[in-house]
């Protein structure tokens, strides 16, 4: 007989979502008395896993549809600030190496700069065993290193150093799959958020 666990799955998902909205930086506080309890049977766990997987897949389809509709609205009426986020049309691009032959080595060399004279041999050995693409590189770490090495310059100089790293190692190319534009978003509180977005309130569009 099929075990009915759809209700508990949906209830638990709603509870987790509510917690994430209220406490985005903390883990969900599982309680021993909450469903799914640690003493439920394997068949119920298996069925619940199936439902959770179906919900995740369905949510991804819904999310894509909502993004498409928001993008259509924004392309017609203009970029908009909603809550702490600005939404705008963004070119659909992929991150590629600036030079596939030399950029991987250059990134590792940059990361190991100052680590000693033997780092070239280490890079050679690593690249013999490992292949990695630009999306595996922690660009935020590279940006932080660039800012640190830029010294005590003004904000404009530091930003130029940070984003200059991208121009050195990476290249953005038009994606050969999907639409030309996708829905872009950025927190208006970020330093790199556009000035026009910082000046807008909730529900206001770019002039």
C-alpha positions in Angstrom: 0.0 0.0 0.0 1.4 3.4 -1.0 2.4 5.5 2.0 0.8 9.0 1.9 3.6 11.5 2.7 2.9 14.3 0.3 1.4 16.5 3.1 4.4 16.2 5.4 6.8 16.8 2.6 5.1 20.0 1.5 4.7 21.2 5.1 8.3 20.6 5.9 9.4 22.4 2.7 7.3 25.4 3.6 8.8 25.4 7.1 12.3 25.3 5.7 11.5 28.1 3.2 10.0 30.3 6.0 13.1 29.7 8.2 15.4 30.7 5.3 13.5 33.9 4.7 13.7 34.9 8.4 17.2 33.5 9.1 19.1 33.3 5.7 22.5 32.8 7.3 21.6 29.9 9.7 20.9 26.2 9.1 17.4 24.8 9.5 17.0 23.7 13.2 16.0 20.1 12.8 14.1 18.8 15.8 13.9 15.1 16.8 10.1 15.4 16.9 9.9 17.0 13.5 9.0 15.0 10.4 10.9 13.2 9.1 11.8 11.7 12.4 14.9 9.5 12.8 12.8 6.5 13.5 10.7 6.3 10.4 11.0 3.4 8.0 13.2 3.2 5.0 10.2 2.9 2.6 8.8 6.2 3.9 12.2 7.8 3.6 12.4 6.5 0.0 9.0 7.8 -1.0 9.6 11.2 0.7 12.9 11.4 -1.2 11.0 10.8 -4.5 8.5 13.6 -3.7 11.2 16.0 -2.7 13.1 15.3 -5.9 9.9 15.9 -8.0 9.2 19.1 -6.2 12.8 20.4 -6.8 12.5 19.6 -10.5 9.1 21.2 -10.8 10.4 24.3 -8.9 13.2 24.6 -11.4 10.8 24.6 -14.3 8.6 27.2 -12.5 11.7 29.4 -11.7 12.8 29.4 -15.3 9.3 30.4 -16.4 9.1 33.2 -13.8 12.6 34.5 -14.9 11.4 34.5 -18.5 8.3 36.5 -17.7 10.3 39.0 -15.5 12.8 39.4 -18.3 10.1 40.2 -20.8 8.6 42.8 -18.5 12.0 44.4 -17.9 12.9 44.5 -21.5 9.7 46.3 -22.2 9.5 48.6 -19.3 13.0 49.0 -17.9 15.2 47.6 -15.2 13.6 47.7 -11.7 14.6 47.5 -8.0 12.6 45.0 -6.0 13.4 44.7 -2.3 17.2 44.8 -2.0 17.8 43.6 -5.5 18.0 45.3 -8.9 16.8 43.2 -11.9 18.0 43.9 -15.5 18.6 42.3 -18.9 21.9 40.5 -18.9 23.8 39.2 -21.9 23.8 35.4 -22.0 27.5 34.7 -21.9 29.9 32.0 -20.9 33.2 32.5 -19.1 36.2 31.3 -21.2 39.9 31.4 -20.8 41.5 34.5 -22.4 44.1 32.1 -23.9 43.3 28.4 -23.4 47.0 27.5 -23.7 48.5 29.9 -21.2 45.8 31.2 -18.9 45.5 28.2 -16.6 49.2 28.3 -15.9 49.1 32.1 -15.5 46.3 31.8 -12.9 48.2 29.3 -10.9 51.4 31.3 -11.2 49.5 34.4 -9.9 48.0 32.5 -7.0 51.5 31.1 -6.0 53.4 34.4 -6.4 55.7 34.8 -3.4 55.4 31.1 -2.4 58.9 30.4 -3.3 61.1 29.8 -6.4 60.0 26.2 -6.8 56.3 27.0 -7.6 56.9 26.6 -11.4 57.7 22.9 -10.9 54.6 22.6 -8.7 52.4 24.2 -11.5 53.9 21.9 -14.1 53.1 18.8 -12.0 49.6 20.0 -11.1 48.7 20.7 -14.8 49.9 17.2 -15.7 47.4 15.7 -13.4 44.5 18.2 -13.3 42.6 20.1 -16.0 40.3 22.9 -14.8 38.2 25.5 -16.6 37.6 29.2 -15.8 34.4 28.5 -13.9 36.4 26.4 -11.4 38.5 29.4 -10.5 37.5 31.4 -7.4 37.4 34.8 -9.1 36.5 36.5 -5.8 39.8 35.3 -4.4 41.7 36.7 -7.3 39.9 40.0 -7.0 40.8 40.2 -3.3 44.5 39.4 -4.1 44.5 42.0 -6.8 43.1 44.6 -4.4 45.6 43.6 -1.8 48.5 43.9 -4.2 47.3 47.2 -5.5 48.2 48.7 -2.1 46.7 51.7 -0.5 45.2 53.3 -3.6 41.9 54.9 -3.9 38.7 52.9 -4.6 38.9 53.5 -8.3 42.4 52.2 -8.5 41.6 49.2 -6.5 38.5 48.4 -8.6 40.6 48.8 -11.7 43.1 46.2 -10.3 40.3 43.8 -9.4 38.5 43.8 -12.7 41.8 44.0 -14.6 42.4 40.4 -13.4 39.3 39.3 -15.3 40.6 40.9 -18.5 44.0 39.3 -18.0 42.9 35.7 -17.5 39.3 35.4 -18.8 37.1 36.3 -21.7 33.3 36.4 -21.9 31.8 35.1 -25.1 28.2 35.0 -26.3 26.6 31.7 -25.4 25.8 29.5 -28.3 22.8 28.1 -26.5 19.7 29.7 -25.1 18.4 33.3 -25.6 20.7 36.3 -26.2 19.6 37.9 -22.9 18.8 36.4 -19.5 17.5 37.9 -16.3 20.3 39.5 -14.4 20.2 40.5 -10.7 22.5 42.2 -8.2 22.1 43.4 -4.6 21.9 47.2 -4.5 24.1 47.2 -1.4 27.1 45.9 -3.2 29.9 48.4 -3.9 29.9 47.4 -7.6 26.1 47.9 -7.9 25.4 50.7 -10.5 24.8 54.1 -9.0 21.4 54.5 -10.7 20.2 51.3 -8.9 21.4 52.5 -5.5 19.3 55.7 -6.0 16.1 53.8 -6.7 13.6 52.5 -4.1 11.4 49.4 -4.2 9.3 49.2 -7.3 11.1 52.1 -9.1 12.5 51.6 -12.6 15.6 53.0 -14.2 14.8 56.3 -15.9 
